[in-house]
Structure formats: C-alpha cells, structure tokens
Amino acid sequence: MRTDILVIGAGAAGMAAAVSASQAAAGRKRIAVIEKNDGPGKKIYATGNGRCNILNSSCEEAGFVRDFFRRIGLEMKEEDEGRMYPMSEQASDVVFVLEKALEAAGVEMILGTPVSTIERDGEGFVVTAEKLPEKIYAGSVIISTGGKAGPMYGSTGDGYRLARSLGHHTGRLAPALTGIETKEDMKSLKGTRAHAKVSLLKRGEPIHSEEGIVQFAEYGLSGICIFDLSRYVILDDETGFEDHEVAMDLFPDMDTEELEGLLEWRKENVQGIGAEDIMRTMVPGALAAYLTGKGGKSGQSTDISGLARRAKDLRFTASGMRGWKQAQVTRGGVLMEEIDPDSMESKFAPGLFFAGEVMDCDGPCGGYNLYNAWLTGIRAGETAAG
Ligand SMILES: Cc1cc2nc3c(=O)[nH]c(=O)nc-3n(C[C@H](O)[C@H](O)[C@H](O)COP(=O)(O)OP(=O)(O)OC[C@H]3O[C@@H](n4cnc5c(N)ncnc54)[C@H](O)[C@@H]3O)c2cc1C
C-alpha cells in the first residue's frame, strides 16, 4: 500500500492532524490513518467525565483551535476558569465531527491495526503493522500515538519506541495528573472532600501551590488541585517520593491568628462544646476528628494554638503516585528540542512529524492537554500536506 501521508494513532492529535492535512491538501494527496483500536478517539469519550474539556480559553491560540472545530461543525461553550466544552456537553460529539470530516475528505481509516515498526525508505518511510500482511510506504509519517497514561484507551507508549528507532530521544517518563499516595493512615478520611490550598514541598522547599477541592482516599490524596500538584513530583537519582510533602491550608481565607481567635471564641461561647468538637462544622466531621486526634490516629494535642497551626499547615508525606491507569497525562516524551515547534517536523528526520502527548509537553487540568493535542496535530497535518 502507498500513501502520501500516514498518521499513526487516531486519538485527538492524530484525528486533528488528518483533518488539517486533508484541508491543506484539498484532494491532492492520499492520506491514511492507522489506529490500534477498533474505532477512533477512544480516549476522547472519557475526557472531562464524558463532557470533554476540549480546550481552555486562556490558551494562546484558543481562538484558532475553536475556529478549526467550528468549521467542522462543533460549537463550544465556556465554563469556570476558561474551561471550554462542546455546547451539547457530549464528548462523543467531538469524535462525531472529527470522524465526519475525515469521511467527507476521503481519508482512509485502517482500524484495529497496531503499528510495529517504521524505517527509512529513500525519502519516505516503510511501516509495518500487526495483522497487516502488506507494508505501507508513506511519503510523510505523523506519530500521534499518545503517551503511556490511560493505557486502556490504547496509549501504551508505542510511539516512544517508534521515535527512538528513528534516532529520537524520550527522556524520563512519569504518570501525571494523578493522585498522590501518602505515608499517613488515611482510612478515617476516606471519602472526605474539603476545600484547601495545597502546596507541594520538596525537602521542605515550596515548589508549587494550588487551591480547590481535595478528595481524601484510602491511598492518599486526589482531586483536581492534587492532580495539578502531581505534575511537580519529579524524581531524580537523589530524590525519592518521601522527599515530597503536601502541606494543606484548610482555611486559606484566614490567617493563623484569626483562626486561633475564632477557635478561642468557640471554646468560650459555644455551649457544651468539647475540645474534640472544636473544629466540627468548620471542616467535614472526619477531618475535624483527624485534626483534633479524636479518631485516635493522628495523636495530636487539642491546644487551640497548636490546632490552628495544624489546620493551616497539615502535612502529608508522599509515598508514591497513582500509576499509568489512573493518570490523565504523561510527563516526559520525545524531546521538544528535537522537533521544530512551528512545523512539528523532526529536526533530523525530514518527513517525520510528531503531534500530541507523545512529545515532552504536558499541562495542568482545564483543557490544556487536549489543546496541545489539537494544536500540534493541526500544525503537523498542515505542514505534512504542504
Ligand atoms: C480519563 C481522562 C480524562 C481526560 N480529560 C481531559 C480533559 O477533559 N481535557 C484535557 O485537555 N485533557 C484530558 N485528558 C488528557 C487528554 O485526553 C490527552 O492528553 C490527549 O487525549 C492526548 O491526545 P493524543 O492524541 O496525543 O493521544 P491519545 O488520545 O492517547 O491517542 C493516541 C492514539 O494512538 C493509538 N495508538 C497507540 N499506539 C499505536 C500503535 N502502535 N499503532 C496504532 N495506533 C496506536 C491509541 O490507540 C490512541 O487511539 C484526559 C485523559 C484521561 C485519561
């Protein structure tokens, strides 16, 4: 089989790349997409809890990406913090418009076919795939196989191997936008949700802070603000997870003196209030008990000033991270310095392009990772066709 452009992986980046290549080529080039799963866009259906937080309005080229989607039939709406969703709130509609656009442009879809190898073949490439008896000869190849996060959606890290076989480097890979496991016994807090400012400390030095809802789990900490902190847990030869702590301020709108004053007032004025209930109604019950040591787990004293300091700086020591299955994104990937950021073309393998999470480029929660997939996919497709 011969094609001018072969897109490997029909996820967000790959579908955007194929649509954009077909628009730029306007029927002058053969374009094919090869995908491991039986259908395209499997991960997209799961994004944003089925609503697909498609991009963030604060992204530099949000208007450009939004326009790309409008022209293939998707309308969007904006919610808190610039999060954009399809107007219908259906992630399936995102896949629907991309599939429709590919079909209308006559892009060939080869599904249920994992790519095994890529090799140079003159000015182009020769690609082999499992379950495909023939080889595919392609003028240009776009690698958009995703990273290692969410392997049940097809992204199992194949793209790194393919990129390395053509001379690229991938650096260290780690799961990100995921829960942080802690050393403390969290059984009594399991299922509790609380608003807090959370800071990641590495050997006592603050690295990054976020504010939002923390979800306590038996293994440790979860919730969007914790996911965003997880991007900053970076291990090297000298640091382990235990060098990282999460410091939680459960009263970010009050300083310690104000909180202490409020607790003193409650102690003096609330009829029948016991030391162990002094925090009750200010934070969820399980957390109030944890802070005062009522559950018998944390062994803390209930003196007012100690309690106020503890509620403003509750520490948890990291013991690990939730793995690839729970992670939303991969930290690390094909090194960005090996790729031209405007064309997405490899700097040393002409005709080879990269798009999406397979590259060393990740963002926080809020639509930034899909935005990266769309934008780099559109750029790669356009240049490959040009
Ligand atoms: C549960 C979940 C929720 C998320 N929610 C959001 C959100 O709301 N907003 C946001 O911005 N980001 C979100 N993300 C992150 C975002 O989905 C990803 O960053 C984005 O999908 C990456 O796009 P991609 O095309 O690079 O990779 P993927 O979407 O992973 O697609 C890669 C494709 O390549 C295929 N493939 C892999 N290897 C091969 C091979 N050898 N041969 C052929 N095909 C192959 C895979 O099957 C897959 O279809 C979420 C992630 C998860 C897991």
The ligand as a MOL file (V3000), in Angstrom:
LIG
                    3D

  0  0  0     0  0            999 V3000
M  V30 BEGIN CTAB
M  V30 COUNTS 53 58 0 0 0
M  V30 BEGIN ATOM
M  V30 1 C -9.6690 9.8520 31.8620 0
M  V30 2 C -9.0060 11.0090 31.1680 0
M  V30 3 C -9.6580 12.2360 31.1330 0
M  V30 4 C -9.0400 13.3380 30.4970 0
M  V30 5 N -9.7370 14.5280 30.4330 0
M  V30 6 C -9.1710 15.5710 29.7760 0
M  V30 7 C -9.9010 16.7930 29.5940 0
M  V30 8 O -11.0910 16.9010 29.9170 0
M  V30 9 N -9.2510 17.8330 28.9760 0
M  V30 10 C -7.9510 17.7320 28.5320 0
M  V30 11 O -7.4190 18.7120 28.0000 0
M  V30 12 N -7.2550 16.5710 28.6530 0
M  V30 13 C -7.8380 15.4970 29.2410 0
M  V30 14 N -7.1440 14.3100 29.3270 0
M  V30 15 C -5.8270 14.2210 28.6640 0
M  V30 16 C -6.0250 14.0830 27.1270 0
M  V30 17 O -7.0810 13.1810 26.8670 0
M  V30 18 C -4.7710 13.6090 26.4180 0
M  V30 19 O -3.6810 14.4500 26.7470 0
M  V30 20 C -4.9770 13.5990 24.8940 0
M  V30 21 O -6.0220 12.7040 24.5540 0
M  V30 22 C -3.7060 13.2100 24.1510 0
M  V30 23 O -4.0420 13.0870 22.7920 0
M  V30 24 P -3.1230 12.2090 21.8100 0
M  V30 25 O -3.8580 12.1570 20.5170 0
M  V30 26 O -1.7440 12.7070 21.8370 0
M  V30 27 O -3.1060 10.7740 22.4700 0
M  V30 28 P -4.2980 9.7250 22.7080 0
M  V30 29 O -5.5830 10.4420 22.8490 0
M  V30 30 O -3.8380 8.8550 23.7940 0
M  V30 31 O -4.3720 8.9150 21.3270 0
M  V30 32 C -3.3320 8.0910 20.8830 0
M  V30 33 C -3.9200 7.0780 19.8990 0
M  V30 34 O -2.8530 6.3430 19.3110 0
M  V30 35 C -3.2260 4.9600 19.2530 0
M  V30 36 N -2.0160 4.1450 19.2130 0
M  V30 37 C -1.0990 3.9560 20.1930 0
M  V30 38 N -0.1210 3.1310 19.7720 0
M  V30 39 C -0.4200 2.7850 18.4910 0
M  V30 40 C 0.1920 1.9430 17.5280 0
M  V30 41 N 1.3210 1.2700 17.7790 0
M  V30 42 N -0.3930 1.8140 16.3020 0
M  V30 43 C -1.5510 2.4640 16.0130 0
M  V30 44 N -2.1900 3.2760 16.9000 0
M  V30 45 C -1.6300 3.4280 18.1340 0
M  V30 46 C -4.0430 4.7610 20.5250 0
M  V30 47 O -4.8570 3.6120 20.4390 0
M  V30 48 C -4.8340 6.0750 20.5990 0
M  V30 49 O -6.0560 5.9830 19.9010 0
M  V30 50 C -7.7390 13.1990 29.9320 0
M  V30 51 C -7.0910 11.9620 29.9770 0
M  V30 52 C -7.7170 10.8710 30.5680 0
M  V30 53 C -7.0110 9.5310 30.5910 0
M  V30 END ATOM
M  V30 BEGIN BOND
M  V30 1 1 1 2
M  V30 2 1 2 3
M  V30 3 2 2 52
M  V30 4 2 3 4
M  V30 5 1 4 5
M  V30 6 1 4 50
M  V30 7 2 5 6
M  V30 8 1 6 7
M  V30 9 1 6 13
M  V30 10 2 7 8
M  V30 11 1 7 9
M  V30 12 1 9 10
M  V30 13 2 10 11
M  V30 14 1 10 12
M  V30 15 2 12 13
M  V30 16 1 13 14
M  V30 17 1 14 15
M  V30 18 1 14 50
M  V30 19 1 15 16
M  V30 20 1 16 17
M  V30 21 1 16 18
M  V30 22 1 18 19
M  V30 23 1 18 20
M  V30 24 1 20 21
M  V30 25 1 20 22
M  V30 26 1 22 23
M  V30 27 1 23 24
M  V30 28 2 24 25
M  V30 29 1 24 26
M  V30 30 1 24 27
M  V30 31 1 27 28
M  V30 32 2 28 29
M  V30 33 1 28 30
M  V30 34 1 28 31
M  V30 35 1 31 32
M  V30 36 1 32 33
M  V30 37 1 33 34
M  V30 38 1 33 48
M  V30 39 1 34 35
M  V30 40 1 35 36
M  V30 41 1 35 46
M  V30 42 1 36 37
M  V30 43 1 36 45
M  V30 44 2 37 38
M  V30 45 1 38 39
M  V30 46 1 39 40
M  V30 47 2 39 45
M  V30 48 1 40 41
M  V30 49 2 40 42
M  V30 50 1 42 43
M  V30 51 2 43 44
M  V30 52 1 44 45
M  V30 53 1 46 47
M  V30 54 1 46 48
M  V30 55 1 48 49
M  V30 56 2 50 51
M  V30 57 1 51 52
M  V30 58 1 52 53
M  V30 END BOND
M  V30 END CTAB
M  END
